Amino acid sequence: MPNFDDIPDVPSRPRDSRPRAPGFVTAARLRAPPATRAELGKRRRAAIALSVAWLTVQFLAFGLRGDLARLSLGYVLGLIVAPLSAGVLAIVAAAQQGQLGLGARPLSIVMLALMCPLVFLVAGLAVPAPYRHGETGNLMFGAYCLNSTLAWALLPIASAAVVLRGAFAAGAIWRSALLGGGCGLVAAALFTLHCPVVGKTHIVVAHGGAVLVSAVLGGLVFSRFTRP
């Protein structure tokens, strides 16, 4: 039998006392900590102030429509007051955190995001013209209104995406779409105070189309900023 006492012990390896090089810095280490409720509140107020200032400047630059006194009460309520109110409510619903910080219920957000463009499209079809023989518009006027309404909505959407960067922990795409649709509704309602065209096709395609594009931009583009 071999004598195990005669087998020499393997010397232990001395501990390396040299300073070790730091490991790779991962994206998680570089990522800023999540914003607190107070910080998000300040960001929201900043986005609102910037958006209101932008829309005010645009509204003053473009001016009021010349037939404002001829507009019926139903026309004002259906194509200005109702979309404006719905847009503000949509923005509030998209930006709220909820009890768990995840926002409103996902199904509610999806339904609201889909309804935003429909609000203006249905109103444009349902609300009768305020007077007979009004301006119906043409392709050039439609392109002008579509592009202008998008320009009015774009900066509020972009500012909201920046200040709410990483704030949508769940359902970022649909919440961003709701945010974009809400901004589009506000812009379309305010631009109706400038545009003198009363033709249904123009209202649905040019003004309502801007709301639809705003919602799509919010969901597909600006959701990249709002998701964590």
Contacts in CASP RR format, 6 or more apart in sequence:
PFRMAT RR
TARGET T0000
AUTHOR 0000-0000-0000
METHOD contacts of the structure
MODEL  1
MPNFDDIPDVPSRPRDSRPRAPGFVTAARLRAPPATRAELGKRRRAAIAL
SVAWLTVQFLAFGLRGDLARLSLGYVLGLIVAPLSAGVLAIVAAAQQGQL
GLGARPLSIVMLALMCPLVFLVAGLAVPAPYRHGETGNLMFGAYCLNSTL
AWALLPIASAAVVLRGAFAAGAIWRSALLGGGCGLVAAALFTLHCPVVGK
THIVVAHGGAVLVSAVLGGLVFSRFTRP
34 166 0 8 1.000
34 228 0 8 1.000
35 43 0 8 1.000
35 166 0 8 1.000
35 167 0 8 1.000
37 97 0 8 1.000
40 97 0 8 1.000
40 164 0 8 1.000
40 167 0 8 1.000
43 163 0 8 1.000
43 164 0 8 1.000
43 167 0 8 1.000
44 95 0 8 1.000
44 163 0 8 1.000
44 164 0 8 1.000
46 159 0 8 1.000
46 163 0 8 1.000
47 156 0 8 1.000
47 159 0 8 1.000
47 160 0 8 1.000
47 162 0 8 1.000
47 163 0 8 1.000
47 164 0 8 1.000
50 155 0 8 1.000
50 156 0 8 1.000
50 159 0 8 1.000
51 155 0 8 1.000
51 156 0 8 1.000
51 159 0 8 1.000
51 160 0 8 1.000
51 183 0 8 1.000
54 152 0 8 1.000
54 155 0 8 1.000
54 156 0 8 1.000
55 152 0 8 1.000
55 156 0 8 1.000
55 186 0 8 1.000
55 187 0 8 1.000
55 190 0 8 1.000
58 151 0 8 1.000
58 152 0 8 1.000
59 190 0 8 1.000
59 193 0 8 1.000
59 194 0 8 1.000
62 148 0 8 1.000
62 191 0 8 1.000
62 194 0 8 1.000
63 194 0 8 1.000
64 193 0 8 1.000
64 194 0 8 1.000
65 193 0 8 1.000
65 194 0 8 1.000
65 195 0 8 1.000
65 196 0 8 1.000
66 196 0 8 1.000
67 130 0 8 1.000
67 131 0 8 1.000
67 196 0 8 1.000
67 198 0 8 1.000
68 193 0 8 1.000
70 130 0 8 1.000
70 131 0 8 1.000
71 130 0 8 1.000
72 128 0 8 1.000
72 130 0 8 1.000
72 131 0 8 1.000
74 127 0 8 1.000
75 127 0 8 1.000
75 128 0 8 1.000
75 129 0 8 1.000
75 130 0 8 1.000
75 198 0 8 1.000
78 123 0 8 1.000
78 127 0 8 1.000
79 120 0 8 1.000
79 123 0 8 1.000
79 124 0 8 1.000
79 127 0 8 1.000
79 189 0 8 1.000
79 192 0 8 1.000
79 203 0 8 1.000
79 207 0 8 1.000
80 189 0 8 1.000
80 190 0 8 1.000
80 192 0 8 1.000
80 193 0 8 1.000
81 189 0 8 1.000
82 119 0 8 1.000
82 123 0 8 1.000
82 189 0 8 1.000
83 119 0 8 1.000
83 120 0 8 1.000
83 123 0 8 1.000
83 185 0 8 1.000
83 186 0 8 1.000
83 188 0 8 1.000
83 189 0 8 1.000
83 192 0 8 1.000
83 211 0 8 1.000
84 185 0 8 1.000
84 186 0 8 1.000
84 189 0 8 1.000
84 190 0 8 1.000
86 116 0 8 1.000
86 119 0 8 1.000
86 182 0 8 1.000
86 185 0 8 1.000
87 116 0 8 1.000
87 181 0 8 1.000
87 182 0 8 1.000
87 183 0 8 1.000
87 184 0 8 1.000
87 185 0 8 1.000
87 186 0 8 1.000
87 189 0 8 1.000
88 182 0 8 1.000
88 186 0 8 1.000
90 112 0 8 1.000
90 116 0 8 1.000
90 178 0 8 1.000
90 179 0 8 1.000
90 181 0 8 1.000
90 182 0 8 1.000
90 185 0 8 1.000
91 160 0 8 1.000
91 179 0 8 1.000
91 182 0 8 1.000
91 183 0 8 1.000
91 186 0 8 1.000
93 104 0 8 1.000
93 108 0 8 1.000
93 109 0 8 1.000
93 112 0 8 1.000
93 178 0 8 1.000
94 109 0 8 1.000
94 112 0 8 1.000
94 175 0 8 1.000
94 176 0 8 1.000
94 178 0 8 1.000
94 179 0 8 1.000
94 180 0 8 1.000
94 182 0 8 1.000
95 160 0 8 1.000
95 164 0 8 1.000
95 179 0 8 1.000
96 103 0 8 1.000
96 104 0 8 1.000
97 103 0 8 1.000
97 167 0 8 1.000
98 104 0 8 1.000
101 169 0 8 1.000
102 169 0 8 1.000
102 170 0 8 1.000
103 109 0 8 1.000
103 168 0 8 1.000
103 170 0 8 1.000
103 175 0 8 1.000
106 170 0 8 1.000
106 171 0 8 1.000
106 174 0 8 1.000
109 171 0 8 1.000
109 174 0 8 1.000
109 175 0 8 1.000
109 178 0 8 1.000
110 174 0 8 1.000
112 178 0 8 1.000
113 174 0 8 1.000
113 175 0 8 1.000
113 177 0 8 1.000
113 178 0 8 1.000
113 181 0 8 1.000
113 215 0 8 1.000
116 177 0 8 1.000
116 178 0 8 1.000
116 180 0 8 1.000
116 181 0 8 1.000
116 182 0 8 1.000
116 184 0 8 1.000
116 185 0 8 1.000
116 211 0 8 1.000
116 215 0 8 1.000
117 181 0 8 1.000
117 208 0 8 1.000
117 209 0 8 1.000
117 211 0 8 1.000
117 212 0 8 1.000
117 215 0 8 1.000
119 185 0 8 1.000
119 211 0 8 1.000
120 185 0 8 1.000
120 188 0 8 1.000
120 204 0 8 1.000
120 207 0 8 1.000
120 208 0 8 1.000
120 209 0 8 1.000
120 211 0 8 1.000
121 204 0 8 1.000
121 208 0 8 1.000
121 209 0 8 1.000
121 211 0 8 1.000
121 212 0 8 1.000
124 200 0 8 1.000
124 203 0 8 1.000
124 204 0 8 1.000
124 207 0 8 1.000
124 208 0 8 1.000
125 200 0 8 1.000
125 204 0 8 1.000
129 198 0 8 1.000
129 199 0 8 1.000
129 200 0 8 1.000
130 198 0 8 1.000
131 198 0 8 1.000
134 198 0 8 1.000
134 199 0 8 1.000
135 196 0 8 1.000
135 197 0 8 1.000
135 198 0 8 1.000
135 199 0 8 1.000
136 197 0 8 1.000
136 198 0 8 1.000
136 199 0 8 1.000
136 201 0 8 1.000
136 202 0 8 1.000
137 197 0 8 1.000
137 199 0 8 1.000
137 202 0 8 1.000
141 197 0 8 1.000
141 202 0 8 1.000
141 206 0 8 1.000
142 197 0 8 1.000
142 202 0 8 1.000
142 205 0 8 1.000
142 206 0 8 1.000
143 206 0 8 1.000
145 191 0 8 1.000
145 195 0 8 1.000
145 197 0 8 1.000
145 202 0 8 1.000
145 206 0 8 1.000
145 207 0 8 1.000
145 210 0 8 1.000
146 205 0 8 1.000
146 206 0 8 1.000
146 207 0 8 1.000
146 209 0 8 1.000
146 210 0 8 1.000
146 213 0 8 1.000
148 191 0 8 1.000
149 184 0 8 1.000
149 187 0 8 1.000
149 188 0 8 1.000
149 191 0 8 1.000
149 206 0 8 1.000
149 207 0 8 1.000
149 210 0 8 1.000
149 211 0 8 1.000
150 187 0 8 1.000
150 210 0 8 1.000
150 213 0 8 1.000
150 214 0 8 1.000
152 184 0 8 1.000
152 187 0 8 1.000
152 190 0 8 1.000
152 191 0 8 1.000
153 180 0 8 1.000
153 181 0 8 1.000
153 183 0 8 1.000
153 184 0 8 1.000
153 186 0 8 1.000
153 187 0 8 1.000
153 188 0 8 1.000
153 210 0 8 1.000
153 214 0 8 1.000
154 214 0 8 1.000
154 217 0 8 1.000
156 183 0 8 1.000
156 186 0 8 1.000
156 187 0 8 1.000
157 179 0 8 1.000
157 180 0 8 1.000
157 183 0 8 1.000
157 184 0 8 1.000
157 214 0 8 1.000
157 217 0 8 1.000
157 218 0 8 1.000
157 222 0 8 1.000
158 222 0 8 1.000
160 179 0 8 1.000
160 180 0 8 1.000
160 183 0 8 1.000
160 222 0 8 1.000
161 176 0 8 1.000
161 179 0 8 1.000
161 218 0 8 1.000
161 222 0 8 1.000
161 225 0 8 1.000
161 226 0 8 1.000
162 225 0 8 1.000
164 179 0 8 1.000
164 225 0 8 1.000
164 226 0 8 1.000
165 225 0 8 1.000
165 226 0 8 1.000
166 172 0 8 1.000
166 225 0 8 1.000
166 226 0 8 1.000
166 227 0 8 1.000
166 228 0 8 1.000
167 226 0 8 1.000
168 175 0 8 1.000
168 176 0 8 1.000
168 223 0 8 1.000
168 226 0 8 1.000
168 227 0 8 1.000
168 228 0 8 1.000
169 228 0 8 1.000
171 227 0 8 1.000
172 223 0 8 1.000
172 226 0 8 1.000
172 227 0 8 1.000
172 228 0 8 1.000
173 219 0 8 1.000
173 220 0 8 1.000
173 223 0 8 1.000
173 227 0 8 1.000
174 219 0 8 1.000
175 223 0 8 1.000
175 226 0 8 1.000
176 218 0 8 1.000
176 219 0 8 1.000
176 222 0 8 1.000
176 223 0 8 1.000
176 226 0 8 1.000
177 215 0 8 1.000
177 216 0 8 1.000
177 218 0 8 1.000
177 219 0 8 1.000
177 223 0 8 1.000
178 215 0 8 1.000
179 218 0 8 1.000
179 222 0 8 1.000
179 226 0 8 1.000
180 214 0 8 1.000
180 215 0 8 1.000
180 217 0 8 1.000
180 218 0 8 1.000
180 219 0 8 1.000
180 222 0 8 1.000
181 211 0 8 1.000
181 214 0 8 1.000
181 215 0 8 1.000
181 218 0 8 1.000
182 211 0 8 1.000
182 214 0 8 1.000
182 215 0 8 1.000
183 214 0 8 1.000
184 210 0 8 1.000
184 211 0 8 1.000
184 214 0 8 1.000
184 215 0 8 1.000
185 211 0 8 1.000
187 210 0 8 1.000
187 211 0 8 1.000
187 214 0 8 1.000
188 207 0 8 1.000
188 208 0 8 1.000
188 210 0 8 1.000
188 211 0 8 1.000
191 207 0 8 1.000
191 210 0 8 1.000
192 203 0 8 1.000
192 207 0 8 1.000
195 206 0 8 1.000
195 207 0 8 1.000
197 203 0 8 1.000
197 206 0 8 1.000
END
